[in-house]
């Protein structure tokens, strides 16, 4: 089962939550720290930073996840030559 990281909108506590595919819409998500129920999915940027192949142009990826009320754009500048 995939494990996602979620960040609490209230206290910014980050925790990992296992989401089973068959149950993904019925998962009860609560902050372990403050019991808040508004959690934002955290997108890992590691794979984008590490996944640049040799000779490829500098990546300028936009990660966008517009769900209920989560909207984020991450731009990773490439190395300057
Ligand atoms: Zn919290």
PDB file of the backbone (N, CA, C, O) and the ligand in Angstrom, with CONECT records:
HET     ZN  A 101       1
ATOM      1  N   UNK A   1       0.851  -1.197   0.000  1.00  0.00           N
ATOM      2  CA  UNK A   1       0.000   0.000   0.000  1.00  0.00           C
ATOM      3  C   UNK A   1       0.882   1.241   0.000  1.00  0.00           C
ATOM      4  O   UNK A   1       1.914   1.285   0.669  1.00  0.00           O
ATOM      5  N   UNK A   2       0.475   2.211  -0.733  1.00  0.00           N
ATOM      6  CA  UNK A   2       1.294   3.439  -0.790  1.00  0.00           C
ATOM      7  C   UNK A   2       1.228   4.217   0.505  1.00  0.00           C
ATOM      8  O   UNK A   2       0.210   4.235   1.198  1.00  0.00           O
ATOM      9  N   UNK A   3       2.319   4.846   0.805  1.00  0.00           N
ATOM     10  CA  UNK A   3       2.373   5.698   1.992  1.00  0.00           C
ATOM     11  C   UNK A   3       2.552   7.139   1.536  1.00  0.00           C
ATOM     12  O   UNK A   3       3.474   7.473   0.792  1.00  0.00           O
ATOM     13  N   UNK A   4       1.663   7.957   1.994  1.00  0.00           N
ATOM     14  CA  UNK A   4       1.743   9.367   1.627  1.00  0.00           C
ATOM     15  C   UNK A   4       2.076  10.193   2.855  1.00  0.00           C
ATOM     16  O   UNK A   4       1.776   9.826   3.991  1.00  0.00           O
ATOM     17  N   UNK A   5       2.705  11.317   2.580  1.00  0.00           N
ATOM     18  CA  UNK A   5       2.976  12.244   3.671  1.00  0.00           C
ATOM     19  C   UNK A   5       1.936  13.347   3.641  1.00  0.00           C
ATOM     20  O   UNK A   5       1.621  13.918   2.596  1.00  0.00           O
ATOM     21  N   UNK A   6       1.430  13.618   4.798  1.00  0.00           N
ATOM     22  CA  UNK A   6       0.448  14.681   4.905  1.00  0.00           C
ATOM     23  C   UNK A   6       0.904  15.681   5.951  1.00  0.00           C
ATOM     24  O   UNK A   6       1.531  15.332   6.951  1.00  0.00           O
ATOM     25  N   UNK A   7       0.567  16.941   5.687  1.00  0.00           N
ATOM     26  CA  UNK A   7       0.922  17.994   6.631  1.00  0.00           C
ATOM     27  C   UNK A   7      -0.346  18.633   7.167  1.00  0.00           C
ATOM     28  O   UNK A   7      -1.257  18.966   6.409  1.00  0.00           O
ATOM     29  N   UNK A   8      -0.393  18.796   8.453  1.00  0.00           N
ATOM     30  CA  UNK A   8      -1.553  19.392   9.090  1.00  0.00           C
ATOM     31  C   UNK A   8      -1.607  20.882   8.760  1.00  0.00           C
ATOM     32  O   UNK A   8      -0.603  21.590   8.827  1.00  0.00           O
ATOM     33  N   UNK A   9      -2.794  21.330   8.405  1.00  0.00           N
ATOM     34  CA  UNK A   9      -2.948  22.737   8.047  1.00  0.00           C
ATOM     35  C   UNK A   9      -2.912  23.630   9.288  1.00  0.00           C
ATOM     36  O   UNK A   9      -2.663  24.832   9.197  1.00  0.00           O
ATOM     37  N   UNK A  10      -3.158  23.040  10.410  1.00  0.00           N
ATOM     38  CA  UNK A  10      -3.201  23.847  11.628  1.00  0.00           C
ATOM     39  C   UNK A  10      -1.821  24.017  12.250  1.00  0.00           C
ATOM     40  O   UNK A  10      -1.355  25.133  12.480  1.00  0.00           O
ATOM     41  N   UNK A  11      -1.180  22.881  12.515  1.00  0.00           N
ATOM     42  CA  UNK A  11       0.072  22.953  13.271  1.00  0.00           C
ATOM     43  C   UNK A  11       1.277  22.554  12.429  1.00  0.00           C
ATOM     44  O   UNK A  11       2.408  22.562  12.915  1.00  0.00           O
ATOM     45  N   UNK A  12       1.034  22.203  11.156  1.00  0.00           N
ATOM     46  CA  UNK A  12       2.100  21.852  10.222  1.00  0.00           C
ATOM     47  C   UNK A  12       2.866  20.604  10.636  1.00  0.00           C
ATOM     48  O   UNK A  12       4.002  20.386  10.213  1.00  0.00           O
ATOM     49  N   UNK A  13       2.245  19.812  11.444  1.00  0.00           N
ATOM     50  CA  UNK A  13       2.840  18.521  11.788  1.00  0.00           C
ATOM     51  C   UNK A  13       2.743  17.594  10.580  1.00  0.00           C
ATOM     52  O   UNK A  13       1.683  17.456   9.970  1.00  0.00           O
ATOM     53  N   UNK A  14       3.860  16.965  10.246  1.00  0.00           N
ATOM     54  CA  UNK A  14       3.883  16.077   9.085  1.00  0.00           C
ATOM     55  C   UNK A  14       3.873  14.631   9.556  1.00  0.00           C
ATOM     56  O   UNK A  14       4.638  14.236  10.436  1.00  0.00           O
ATOM     57  N   UNK A  15       2.994  13.861   8.953  1.00  0.00           N
ATOM     58  CA  UNK A  15       2.939  12.458   9.319  1.00  0.00           C
ATOM     59  C   UNK A  15       2.684  11.620   8.078  1.00  0.00           C
ATOM     60  O   UNK A  15       2.170  12.103   7.068  1.00  0.00           O
ATOM     61  N   UNK A  16       3.052  10.369   8.181  1.00  0.00           N
ATOM     62  CA  UNK A  16       2.846   9.454   7.071  1.00  0.00           C
ATOM     63  C   UNK A  16       1.559   8.675   7.286  1.00  0.00           C
ATOM     64  O   UNK A  16       1.271   8.201   8.385  1.00  0.00           O
ATOM     65  N   UNK A  17       0.803   8.556   6.223  1.00  0.00           N
ATOM     66  CA  UNK A  17      -0.457   7.833   6.315  1.00  0.00           C
ATOM     67  C   UNK A  17      -0.500   6.793   5.208  1.00  0.00           C
ATOM     68  O   UNK A  17      -0.261   7.094   4.038  1.00  0.00           O
ATOM     69  N   UNK A  18      -0.804   5.587   5.594  1.00  0.00           N
ATOM     70  CA  UNK A  18      -0.942   4.526   4.608  1.00  0.00           C
ATOM     71  C   UNK A  18      -2.349   4.573   4.023  1.00  0.00           C
ATOM     72  O   UNK A  18      -3.350   4.506   4.736  1.00  0.00           O
ATOM     73  N   UNK A  19      -2.384   4.691   2.702  1.00  0.00           N
ATOM     74  CA  UNK A  19      -3.681   4.772   2.036  1.00  0.00           C
ATOM     75  C   UNK A  19      -3.870   3.513   1.195  1.00  0.00           C
ATOM     76  O   UNK A  19      -3.144   3.277   0.229  1.00  0.00           O
ATOM     77  N   UNK A  20      -4.826   2.740   1.569  1.00  0.00           N
ATOM     78  CA  UNK A  20      -5.115   1.542   0.777  1.00  0.00           C
ATOM     79  C   UNK A  20      -5.961   1.934  -0.423  1.00  0.00           C
ATOM     80  O   UNK A  20      -6.862   2.767  -0.324  1.00  0.00           O
ATOM     81  N   UNK A  21      -5.659   1.329  -1.538  1.00  0.00           N
ATOM     82  CA  UNK A  21      -6.284   1.762  -2.783  1.00  0.00           C
ATOM     83  C   UNK A  21      -7.794   1.533  -2.779  1.00  0.00           C
ATOM     84  O   UNK A  21      -8.549   2.308  -3.365  1.00  0.00           O
ATOM     85  N   UNK A  22      -8.215   0.483  -2.128  1.00  0.00           N
ATOM     86  CA  UNK A  22      -9.638   0.176  -2.152  1.00  0.00           C
ATOM     87  C   UNK A  22     -10.419   1.087  -1.230  1.00  0.00           C
ATOM     88  O   UNK A  22     -11.647   1.161  -1.289  1.00  0.00           O
ATOM     89  N   UNK A  23      -9.694   1.770  -0.388  1.00  0.00           N
ATOM     90  CA  UNK A  23     -10.351   2.498   0.684  1.00  0.00           C
ATOM     91  C   UNK A  23     -10.002   3.969   0.669  1.00  0.00           C
ATOM     92  O   UNK A  23     -10.234   4.684   1.644  1.00  0.00           O
ATOM     93  N   UNK A  24      -9.441   4.420  -0.447  1.00  0.00           N
ATOM     94  CA  UNK A  24      -8.773   5.708  -0.441  1.00  0.00           C
ATOM     95  C   UNK A  24      -9.706   6.868  -0.126  1.00  0.00           C
ATOM     96  O   UNK A  24      -9.256   7.928   0.309  1.00  0.00           O
ATOM     97  N   UNK A  25     -10.992   6.675  -0.341  1.00  0.00           N
ATOM     98  CA  UNK A  25     -11.885   7.804  -0.097  1.00  0.00           C
ATOM     99  C   UNK A  25     -12.524   7.742   1.275  1.00  0.00           C
ATOM    100  O   UNK A  25     -13.282   8.628   1.671  1.00  0.00           O
ATOM    101  N   UNK A  26     -12.206   6.687   1.985  1.00  0.00           N
ATOM    102  CA  UNK A  26     -12.819   6.540   3.296  1.00  0.00           C
ATOM    103  C   UNK A  26     -11.797   6.553   4.417  1.00  0.00           C
ATOM    104  O   UNK A  26     -12.073   6.155   5.549  1.00  0.00           O
ATOM    105  N   UNK A  27     -10.617   7.020   4.071  1.00  0.00           N
ATOM    106  CA  UNK A  27      -9.565   7.029   5.077  1.00  0.00           C
ATOM    107  C   UNK A  27      -9.814   8.174   6.054  1.00  0.00           C
ATOM    108  O   UNK A  27     -10.065   9.314   5.666  1.00  0.00           O
ATOM    109  N   UNK A  28      -9.737   7.835   7.296  1.00  0.00           N
ATOM    110  CA  UNK A  28      -9.862   8.876   8.293  1.00  0.00           C
ATOM    111  C   UNK A  28      -8.498   9.466   8.554  1.00  0.00           C
ATOM    112  O   UNK A  28      -7.582   8.792   9.025  1.00  0.00           O
ATOM    113  N   UNK A  29      -8.386  10.722   8.244  1.00  0.00           N
ATOM    114  CA  UNK A  29      -7.098  11.368   8.427  1.00  0.00           C
ATOM    115  C   UNK A  29      -7.214  12.385   9.553  1.00  0.00           C
ATOM    116  O   UNK A  29      -8.027  13.308   9.519  1.00  0.00           O
ATOM    117  N   UNK A  30      -6.377  12.177  10.532  1.00  0.00           N
ATOM    118  CA  UNK A  30      -6.357  13.123  11.642  1.00  0.00           C
ATOM    119  C   UNK A  30      -4.922  13.392  12.029  1.00  0.00           C
ATOM    120  O   UNK A  30      -4.058  12.516  11.983  1.00  0.00           O
ATOM    121  N   UNK A  31      -4.703  14.619  12.407  1.00  0.00           N
ATOM    122  CA  UNK A  31      -3.369  14.972  12.850  1.00  0.00           C
ATOM    123  C   UNK A  31      -3.072  14.299  14.180  1.00  0.00           C
ATOM    124  O   UNK A  31      -3.879  14.340  15.109  1.00  0.00           O
ATOM    125  N   UNK A  32      -1.903  13.679  14.256  1.00  0.00           N
ATOM    126  CA  UNK A  32      -1.532  13.024  15.504  1.00  0.00           C
ATOM    127  C   UNK A  32      -1.199  14.032  16.592  1.00  0.00           C
ATOM    128  O   UNK A  32      -1.183  13.715  17.782  1.00  0.00           O
ATOM    129  N   UNK A  33      -0.939  15.231  16.157  1.00  0.00           N
ATOM    130  CA  UNK A  33      -0.459  16.225  17.106  1.00  0.00           C
ATOM    131  C   UNK A  33      -1.592  17.056  17.706  1.00  0.00           C
ATOM    132  O   UNK A  33      -1.657  17.263  18.918  1.00  0.00           O
ATOM    133  N   UNK A  34      -2.481  17.526  16.831  1.00  0.00           N
ATOM    134  CA  UNK A  34      -3.507  18.447  17.330  1.00  0.00           C
ATOM    135  C   UNK A  34      -4.913  17.976  17.012  1.00  0.00           C
ATOM    136  O   UNK A  34      -5.882  18.685  17.281  1.00  0.00           O
ATOM    137  N   UNK A  35      -5.033  16.782  16.440  1.00  0.00           N
ATOM    138  CA  UNK A  35      -6.340  16.222  16.102  1.00  0.00           C
ATOM    139  C   UNK A  35      -7.035  16.974  14.983  1.00  0.00           C
ATOM    140  O   UNK A  35      -8.230  16.787  14.752  1.00  0.00           O
ATOM    141  N   UNK A  36      -6.303  17.813  14.296  1.00  0.00           N
ATOM    142  CA  UNK A  36      -6.899  18.540  13.189  1.00  0.00           C
ATOM    143  C   UNK A  36      -7.267  17.598  12.062  1.00  0.00           C
ATOM    144  O   UNK A  36      -6.620  16.571  11.864  1.00  0.00           O
ATOM    145  N   UNK A  37      -8.290  17.943  11.337  1.00  0.00           N
ATOM    146  CA  UNK A  37      -8.760  17.056  10.275  1.00  0.00           C
ATOM    147  C   UNK A  37      -8.434  17.586   8.889  1.00  0.00           C
ATOM    148  O   UNK A  37      -8.777  16.963   7.884  1.00  0.00           O
ATOM    149  N   UNK A  38      -7.780  18.721   8.834  1.00  0.00           N
ATOM    150  CA  UNK A  38      -7.406  19.275   7.540  1.00  0.00           C
ATOM    151  C   UNK A  38      -5.945  18.976   7.272  1.00  0.00           C
ATOM    152  O   UNK A  38      -5.047  19.612   7.822  1.00  0.00           O
ATOM    153  N   UNK A  39      -5.730  17.988   6.410  1.00  0.00           N
ATOM    154  CA  UNK A  39      -4.363  17.600   6.115  1.00  0.00           C
ATOM    155  C   UNK A  39      -4.080  17.814   4.634  1.00  0.00           C
ATOM    156  O   UNK A  39      -4.905  17.506   3.774  1.00  0.00           O
ATOM    157  N   UNK A  40      -2.904  18.344   4.361  1.00  0.00           N
ATOM    158  CA  UNK A  40      -2.516  18.572   2.983  1.00  0.00           C
ATOM    159  C   UNK A  40      -1.502  17.530   2.552  1.00  0.00           C
ATOM    160  O   UNK A  40      -0.591  17.175   3.300  1.00  0.00           O
ATOM    161  N   UNK A  41      -1.674  17.058   1.359  1.00  0.00           N
ATOM    162  CA  UNK A  41      -0.735  16.079   0.821  1.00  0.00           C
ATOM    163  C   UNK A  41       0.596  16.760   0.562  1.00  0.00           C
ATOM    164  O   UNK A  41       0.648  17.853  -0.002  1.00  0.00           O
ATOM    165  N   UNK A  42       1.666  16.109   0.975  1.00  0.00           N
ATOM    166  CA  UNK A  42       2.996  16.639   0.748  1.00  0.00           C
ATOM    167  C   UNK A  42       3.615  15.915  -0.433  1.00  0.00           C
ATOM    168  O   UNK A  42       3.727  14.689  -0.434  1.00  0.00           O
ATOM    169  N   UNK A  43       4.009  16.665  -1.418  1.00  0.00           N
ATOM    170  CA  UNK A  43       4.628  16.072  -2.592  1.00  0.00           C
ATOM    171  C   UNK A  43       6.141  16.082  -2.431  1.00  0.00           C
ATOM    172  O   UNK A  43       6.752  17.111  -2.144  1.00  0.00           O
ATOM    173  N   UNK A  44       6.713  14.929  -2.621  1.00  0.00           N
ATOM    174  CA  UNK A  44       8.157  14.833  -2.498  1.00  0.00           C
ATOM    175  C   UNK A  44       8.843  15.433  -3.712  1.00  0.00           C
ATOM    176  O   UNK A  44       8.458  15.167  -4.851  1.00  0.00           O
ATOM    177  N   UNK A  45       9.852  16.236  -3.461  1.00  0.00           N
ATOM    178  CA  UNK A  45      10.576  16.854  -4.567  1.00  0.00           C
ATOM    179  C   UNK A  45      11.912  16.174  -4.796  1.00  0.00           C
ATOM    180  O   UNK A  45      12.677  16.566  -5.678  1.00  0.00           O
ATOM    181  N   UNK A  46      12.188  15.152  -3.999  1.00  0.00           N
ATOM    182  CA  UNK A  46      13.494  14.509  -4.072  1.00  0.00           C
ATOM    183  C   UNK A  46      13.714  13.860  -5.429  1.00  0.00           C
ATOM    184  O   UNK A  46      14.790  13.976  -6.016  1.00  0.00           O
ATOM    185  N   UNK A  47      12.686  13.173  -5.923  1.00  0.00           N
ATOM    186  CA  UNK A  47      12.845  12.441  -7.167  1.00  0.00           C
ATOM    187  C   UNK A  47      13.088  13.392  -8.333  1.00  0.00           C
ATOM    188  O   UNK A  47      13.743  13.031  -9.311  1.00  0.00           O
ATOM    189  N   UNK A  48      12.567  14.588  -8.228  1.00  0.00           N
ATOM    190  CA  UNK A  48      12.772  15.543  -9.309  1.00  0.00           C
ATOM    191  C   UNK A  48      14.187  16.108  -9.275  1.00  0.00           C
ATOM    192  O   UNK A  48      14.801  16.375 -10.308  1.00  0.00           O
ATOM    193  N   UNK A  49      14.676  16.279  -8.068  1.00  0.00           N
ATOM    194  CA  UNK A  49      16.019  16.832  -7.948  1.00  0.00           C
ATOM    195  C   UNK A  49      17.074  15.798  -8.335  1.00  0.00           C
ATOM    196  O   UNK A  49      18.134  16.137  -8.861  1.00  0.00           O
ATOM    197  N   UNK A  50      16.764  14.538  -8.067  1.00  0.00           N
ATOM    198  CA  UNK A  50      17.750  13.500  -8.300  1.00  0.00           C
ATOM    199  C   UNK A  50      17.611  12.852  -9.680  1.00  0.00           C
ATOM    200  O   UNK A  50      18.520  12.167 -10.148  1.00  0.00           O
ATOM    201  N   UNK A  51      16.476  13.075 -10.315  1.00  0.00           N
ATOM    202  CA  UNK A  51      16.176  12.272 -11.491  1.00  0.00           C
ATOM    203  C   UNK A  51      16.639  12.868 -12.806  1.00  0.00           C
ATOM    204  O   UNK A  51      16.256  12.375 -13.867  1.00  0.00           O
ATOM    205  N   UNK A  52      17.449  13.910 -12.768  1.00  0.00           N
ATOM    206  CA  UNK A  52      17.879  14.549 -14.002  1.00  0.00           C
ATOM    207  C   UNK A  52      18.903  13.670 -14.723  1.00  0.00           C
ATOM    208  O   UNK A  52      19.922  13.282 -14.151  1.00  0.00           O
ATOM    209  N   UNK A  53      18.620  13.376 -15.947  1.00  0.00           N
ATOM    210  CA  UNK A  53      19.533  12.530 -16.700  1.00  0.00           C
ATOM    211  C   UNK A  53      20.635  13.379 -17.323  1.00  0.00           C
ATOM    212  O   UNK A  53      20.477  14.586 -17.509  1.00  0.00           O
ATOM    213  N   UNK A  54      21.737  12.740 -17.637  1.00  0.00           N
ATOM    214  CA  UNK A  54      22.881  13.455 -18.177  1.00  0.00           C
ATOM    215  C   UNK A  54      22.562  14.019 -19.554  1.00  0.00           C
ATOM    216  O   UNK A  54      21.925  13.362 -20.377  1.00  0.00           O
ATOM    217  N   UNK A  55      23.006  15.221 -19.785  1.00  0.00           N
ATOM    218  CA  UNK A  55      22.826  15.820 -21.094  1.00  0.00           C
ATOM    219  C   UNK A  55      21.451  16.429 -21.299  1.00  0.00           C
ATOM    220  O   UNK A  55      21.214  17.124 -22.287  1.00  0.00           O
ATOM    221  N   UNK A  56      20.575  16.178 -20.396  1.00  0.00           N
ATOM    222  CA  UNK A  56      19.238  16.756 -20.539  1.00  0.00           C
ATOM    223  C   UNK A  56      19.284  18.232 -20.158  1.00  0.00           C
ATOM    224  O   UNK A  56      20.095  18.641 -19.327  1.00  0.00           O
ATOM    225  N   UNK A  57      18.437  19.003 -20.752  1.00  0.00           N
ATOM    226  CA  UNK A  57      18.374  20.414 -20.378  1.00  0.00           C
ATOM    227  C   UNK A  57      17.925  20.564 -18.937  1.00  0.00           C
ATOM    228  O   UNK A  57      17.283  19.678 -18.372  1.00  0.00           O
ATOM    229  N   UNK A  58      18.268  21.684 -18.364  1.00  0.00           N
ATOM    230  CA  UNK A  58      17.934  21.907 -16.971  1.00  0.00           C
ATOM    231  C   UNK A  58      16.433  21.799 -16.766  1.00  0.00           C
ATOM    232  O   UNK A  58      15.647  22.416 -17.485  1.00  0.00           O
ATOM    233  N   UNK A  59      16.057  21.022 -15.795  1.00  0.00           N
ATOM    234  CA  UNK A  59      14.629  20.810 -15.581  1.00  0.00           C
ATOM    235  C   UNK A  59      13.962  22.043 -14.996  1.00  0.00           C
ATOM    236  O   UNK A  59      14.528  22.741 -14.155  1.00  0.00           O
ATOM    237  N   UNK A  60      12.789  22.284 -15.447  1.00  0.00           N
ATOM    238  CA  UNK A  60      11.999  23.372 -14.882  1.00  0.00           C
ATOM    239  C   UNK A  60      10.595  22.839 -14.701  1.00  0.00           C
ATOM    240  O   UNK A  60       9.657  23.222 -15.401  1.00  0.00           O
ATOM    241  N   UNK A  61      10.486  21.956 -13.752  1.00  0.00           N
ATOM    242  CA  UNK A  61       9.239  21.227 -13.606  1.00  0.00           C
ATOM    243  C   UNK A  61       8.281  21.997 -12.737  1.00  0.00           C
ATOM    244  O   UNK A  61       8.665  22.656 -11.771  1.00  0.00           O
ATOM    245  N   UNK A  62       7.062  21.899 -13.098  1.00  0.00           N
ATOM    246  CA  UNK A  62       6.031  22.472 -12.264  1.00  0.00           C
ATOM    247  C   UNK A  62       5.201  21.337 -11.684  1.00  0.00           C
ATOM    248  O   UNK A  62       4.595  20.546 -12.407  1.00  0.00           O
ATOM    249  N   UNK A  63       5.194  21.285 -10.385  1.00  0.00           N
ATOM    250  CA  UNK A  63       4.374  20.277  -9.729  1.00  0.00           C
ATOM    251  C   UNK A  63       3.088  20.953  -9.262  1.00  0.00           C
ATOM    252  O   UNK A  63       3.101  21.900  -8.475  1.00  0.00           O
ATOM    253  N   UNK A  64       2.017  20.446  -9.762  1.00  0.00           N
ATOM    254  CA  UNK A  64       0.775  21.103  -9.407  1.00  0.00           C
ATOM    255  C   UNK A  64      -0.199  20.066  -8.888  1.00  0.00           C
ATOM    256  O   UNK A  64      -0.423  19.033  -9.519  1.00  0.00           O
ATOM    257  N   UNK A  65      -0.751  20.338  -7.783  1.00  0.00           N
ATOM    258  CA  UNK A  65      -1.746  19.441  -7.224  1.00  0.00           C
ATOM    259  C   UNK A  65      -2.904  20.267  -6.712  1.00  0.00           C
ATOM    260  O   UNK A  65      -2.882  20.772  -5.589  1.00  0.00           O
ATOM    261  N   UNK A  66      -3.906  20.398  -7.543  1.00  0.00           N
ATOM    262  CA  UNK A  66      -5.061  21.182  -7.146  1.00  0.00           C
ATOM    263  C   UNK A  66      -6.173  20.243  -6.737  1.00  0.00           C
ATOM    264  O   UNK A  66      -6.904  19.724  -7.581  1.00  0.00           O
ATOM    265  N   UNK A  67      -6.292  20.032  -5.478  1.00  0.00           N
ATOM    266  CA  UNK A  67      -7.374  19.198  -4.977  1.00  0.00           C
ATOM    267  C   UNK A  67      -8.471  20.078  -4.441  1.00  0.00           C
ATOM    268  O   UNK A  67      -8.916  21.014  -5.106  1.00  0.00           O
ATOM    269  N   UNK A  68      -8.902  19.779  -3.251  1.00  0.00           N
ATOM    270  CA  UNK A  68      -9.979  20.542  -2.656  1.00  0.00           C
ATOM    271  C   UNK A  68      -9.557  21.978  -2.425  1.00  0.00           C
ATOM    272  O   UNK A  68     -10.184  22.914  -2.920  1.00  0.00           O
ATOM    273  N   UNK A  69      -8.495  22.137  -1.672  1.00  0.00           N
ATOM    274  CA  UNK A  69      -8.027  23.493  -1.451  1.00  0.00           C
ATOM    275  C   UNK A  69      -6.512  23.541  -1.379  1.00  0.00           C
ATOM    276  O   UNK A  69      -5.925  24.421  -0.750  1.00  0.00           O
ATOM    277  N   UNK A  70      -5.907  22.588  -2.028  1.00  0.00           N
ATOM    278  CA  UNK A  70      -4.454  22.575  -2.042  1.00  0.00           C
ATOM    279  C   UNK A  70      -3.947  22.924  -3.426  1.00  0.00           C
ATOM    280  O   UNK A  70      -4.316  22.279  -4.407  1.00  0.00           O
ATOM    281  N   UNK A  71      -3.123  23.918  -3.512  1.00  0.00           N
ATOM    282  CA  UNK A  71      -2.617  24.323  -4.810  1.00  0.00           C
ATOM    283  C   UNK A  71      -1.181  24.768  -4.619  1.00  0.00           C
ATOM    284  O   UNK A  71      -0.914  25.713  -3.877  1.00  0.00           O
ATOM    285  N   UNK A  72      -0.272  24.105  -5.272  1.00  0.00           N
ATOM    286  CA  UNK A  72       1.115  24.480  -5.078  1.00  0.00           C
ATOM    287  C   UNK A  72       1.917  24.332  -6.346  1.00  0.00           C
ATOM    288  O   UNK A  72       1.671  23.428  -7.145  1.00  0.00           O
ATOM    289  N   UNK A  73       2.861  25.202  -6.530  1.00  0.00           N
ATOM    290  CA  UNK A  73       3.753  25.105  -7.672  1.00  0.00           C
ATOM    291  C   UNK A  73       5.185  25.171  -7.189  1.00  0.00           C
ATOM    292  O   UNK A  73       5.568  26.078  -6.450  1.00  0.00           O
ATOM    293  N   UNK A  74       5.971  24.198  -7.616  1.00  0.00           N
ATOM    294  CA  UNK A  74       7.369  24.174  -7.204  1.00  0.00           C
ATOM    295  C   UNK A  74       8.251  24.240  -8.436  1.00  0.00           C
ATOM    296  O   UNK A  74       8.176  23.383  -9.317  1.00  0.00           O
ATOM    297  N   UNK A  75       9.071  25.244  -8.489  1.00  0.00           N
ATOM    298  CA  UNK A  75      10.009  25.370  -9.591  1.00  0.00           C
ATOM    299  C   UNK A  75      11.415  25.086  -9.097  1.00  0.00           C
ATOM    300  O   UNK A  75      11.906  25.716  -8.160  1.00  0.00           O
ATOM    301  N   UNK A  76      12.046  24.132  -9.744  1.00  0.00           N
ATOM    302  CA  UNK A  76      13.404  23.794  -9.367  1.00  0.00           C
ATOM    303  C   UNK A  76      14.367  24.306 -10.428  1.00  0.00           C
ATOM    304  O   UNK A  76      14.400  23.779 -11.540  1.00  0.00           O
ATOM    305  N   UNK A  77      15.142  25.316 -10.100  1.00  0.00           N
ATOM    306  CA  UNK A  77      16.076  25.857 -11.100  1.00  0.00           C
ATOM    307  C   UNK A  77      17.209  24.883 -11.371  1.00  0.00           C
ATOM    308  O   UNK A  77      17.697  24.212 -10.461  1.00  0.00           O
ATOM    309  N   UNK A  78      17.607  24.812 -12.581  1.00  0.00           N
ATOM    310  CA  UNK A  78      18.715  23.934 -12.927  1.00  0.00           C
ATOM    311  C   UNK A  78      20.041  24.604 -12.621  1.00  0.00           C
ATOM    312  O   UNK A  78      20.099  25.800 -12.334  1.00  0.00           O
ATOM    313  N   UNK A  79      21.086  23.831 -12.684  1.00  0.00           N
ATOM    314  CA  UNK A  79      22.430  24.387 -12.415  1.00  0.00           C
ATOM    315  C   UNK A  79      22.859  25.313 -13.526  1.00  0.00           C
ATOM    316  O   UNK A  79      22.591  25.058 -14.700  1.00  0.00           O
ATOM    317  N   UNK A  80      23.521  26.383 -13.157  1.00  0.00           N
ATOM    318  CA  UNK A  80      24.019  27.318 -14.157  1.00  0.00           C
ATOM    319  C   UNK A  80      25.354  26.841 -14.684  1.00  0.00           C
ATOM    320  O   UNK A  80      26.199  26.362 -13.928  1.00  0.00           O
ATOM    321  N   UNK A  81      25.533  26.970 -15.949  1.00  0.00           N
ATOM    322  CA  UNK A  81      26.774  26.491 -16.529  1.00  0.00           C
ATOM    323  C   UNK A  81      27.841  27.583 -16.494  1.00  0.00           C
ATOM    324  O   UNK A  81      28.965  27.362 -16.945  1.00  0.00           O
TER     325      UNK A  81
HETATM  326 ZN    ZN A 101      -2.031  19.334  13.661  1.00  0.00          ZN
END
